């Protein structure tokens, strides 16, 4: 019970009362302050942990309000029909960017059939991208074999309004290629460093710039690269203090870590 209303789920909340993000919350509070909205109606909009129960998935509509970014859809092990259902719910009853990640061709065909206004980058599908920002994020890939992970990171950043500056093929085996981009690294607000093999690129970048460095090990490399485990452990053992490491091939996670940093800077 909220005021005179009985609320059991997200679907029971009137659409005009649904609060999705920090901007809308501020607007709601201003309306309460001005006396245009009563406390009961405001409380109805601020119910704890609202979600939409689709039967096969529970859609977290308040994630953006809590964390600064809406829920993304992880494609693996979902049927094309379930992908369509989840994307539809996010587009129809949410705000902000909608992402389907690691999608198969079959999933992409299905969601495009229902929502054709999508941007597709590799296996990442994006709807309703955020307005462009002037954030300066560098995505540096050690080799061209790392590009699928870099593509994922750039697609996720782009969905949130950040057009990344891409440095490709700047691995430490040809260190002069990286040093030629020193000014770019020094000007960056955040650097995402993507490398397989021995994963040394993150240490090199971490020793060149004061910006936060997010290291992404990839599952490429010869011999004892161990599908990215060698790069992962090397990045964790870096002598460049403060480098953050995400999981193997996790371009999505690196991009979202960058967005947390940028969003926190905006609130400071």
N, C-alpha and C positions, 0 to 999 in steps of 0.2 A: 504494500500500500504506500503510495506517494501522494500526499495531499488527499484529494478525493478520487485518485486514480488507482486502479489495481493493475500492476505491471508485472508480467510474467516472463517476457522475453523481449529481445530487440525488436521483433516484428510488431509488438504491441505499442511501441512508442511512435507517436505521430511523426511523419517524415520531417515536418518543419521544426521539430524539437530535438532532432538528432544532432549531437555535437561531435564532430569528427577530429578537429585539430585545435591547436592552441589559439589560432586567430579567431575561430568561431567561439571558443570559450571566453576569450576576452570580450568579444562583442556581446555575448550573453550577459556577462557580469556588468558591462556598461549599461545594458538594458535594465537589469535589476536595479542598479544604482540610480538610474533615472526614473524608476517607478513604472516603466513601460511593461515589465514582466513581473508577475508575482513570484514569491519564493517557492510555492508549490510547483509551478510550471518549470522553474529553474531546476529544482531538485529532480523533476522527472527527466530532464535532459542530462542530468549528471549521475544517473544510476551507475552503480559499480559493476564493472565488467560486462557491458552489453555485448551480445554476439548474436549472429543469425545462425540458427540450427537448420542446415540443409538436409539433414539425415545422414549424409555421407561425410560431412565436414561442418565444423563450427567456425564461422567467419568472425574474426576479431575486429570489430569496427572501431574500437577505441584505441587501437595500438598506436596510431599516430599521435593521439593526445598524450599517451603515456611516454612514448619513446621518441617522438619526433618524425617517425616514418611509418606509413601504413604497412599492413601485412602483404607479403609477396606470396605468390603461388609457386610451389616447388613441383615441377612436372613429373619426375620419376614415380612410377607405380600408381599413377592416377589414370583413369580411363579418359579418352577424349571427351566423353559426355560429362564427366565430373569436372574437367577443366573448364568446359563451357559454362557449367552451372556456377562454379566459384567465381570465374571472371565476371559473369553477368551480375552476380550479387554485389561484387565490389564496385562495378561500374554504375549500377542502378541505385545503390544505397550507400555509397561511400563518396569520399572526395579524395583528391590527390592522385598521384600516379598509381597505375595498376601494372604489375609485372608478372609474367609467367616465365619461369626460368627452367633451364635444362629440358626444354620441350622437344618432343619428337616431331618428325614431319607430320605424322598423323594428328597429333595434338594441335599443331600449328594450323593445319588445314581446317580442323573442326572449329577452333576459336575464331579464325578469320572468317569462316562462313557466317558466324553469328555477329561478329564485331569486326568488320573489315578495316576500320580506321586505325590499324595497328602499325607500329614500326618494328621491324624484325632485324635483329643483329645477331647472326649466328643462331644459337638456340634460345635466345632471349627475346621475348615479345613484350612490347610496351604500349600501353594506352594512356592517354591523358597525362603527358609529361608535364612536369612543373615548369613554370616560367623560367627563362634563362637567368642565371646569376653571373656575377663576375668573379666567382671563386676560382682560385688558381691551383688546380690539382694536376700533377704530373703522373702519368702512368708509363713506367719504364720497363720494357721487356728485354731480357738479356738476348734472346734469339728469336728467330721467326717461328720456331717450334712452340714458343710460349704464347703466340698470338691468340689462340682461342680463349685462353684465360684472360688476356688483356682485353679482348673484345667483350667478354662478359662484364668485366669491371667497368669499361667505358659505357656499355649499354645501361648499366644500373646507375652510374653517375649521371648520364644524360637524362634518364627518367626523372631524376631529382633536380634537373635544371643546370647541371654542371657539365660543360664541354671540356673534357680532359685534354691536356697537351700530351701527345703521345711521342715517346722516344722508343724507337724500335731498333733492335740489333745493337745494343750498347753493352754487351757482356764484357766481363773483365779479361777475357782472352785477347781483346783488343782495347786496352784501357783508354787509349787516346780517343776512341769513339765516344766514350762517356765524358771525358774531360772537355771535349769540344762543346758539350752541352752544360758546362758548369754554371753559366749565367742563368739558364733555365731552372736548374736545380736550386740555386740560391734564391730565386724569386718565388719559388713555390710555397704555398701554404701547407700542402700535404703532398707526399710522394708515395706512390704505390710501386714497389719494386717486385718484379715477377721474374723468377729464374728457376730452372731445373739444374741438372747435373750437380755441381758442388754448392750452388746457391750463393756464391760470393758477392753477387751484385748488391745485395742489401747492405752488407758491411761497407762496401765501397761508397755507396750513396750516403749511408749513415755517418760516414766520416767526412763528408763534403758539405752537408747542409744541416742547418738547425731546425728545419721543418720536421714535423712528425713523419716517420718512415714506417710504412706498413708493408711487410714482406710476405710474398706469396710463393711458396715452393710449388713447382710443377712436376708432373710425373713423367718428365722426359730426361733422357741421358743414357750414357753408355754404362756397361758393366755394373759397378756397384752403386749406381744411382738409386736402385731399389724402388723404382716407381715413385720417386719423390721423397722417400724417407731420408735419404742422405741430405738433400737440400733442406728439408724441414729441421733436422737436428743441427745442421750447420748454422741455419738462421737463428735457432734458439741459443746457440753457443756464440753468437756474434760478439766481437769485442767493441762494436760501436754501441755505446750505452743507449738504452731507451728504444731500440727498434722493436716494433710490435710484429708478431708473427701470427698469421691465420693458417687454416688447414690447407692441405695439398689441393691444388687446382681451384681454390675457393676465391675466384674473382668477385663473386657476389659479396662475400663476407668482407673482403678488403674494401670494396666500394662503400658498403654500409658503415664500416669503421670510419672511413674518411668523412662520411656524412655526419656521423655523431660528433666528430671533431669540429666540423664546420658549423653545425647547428649550435654547438656549445659556444663557439666563438661569437656567433650572432647574438646570443643571449647575454654575453658578458658586457 
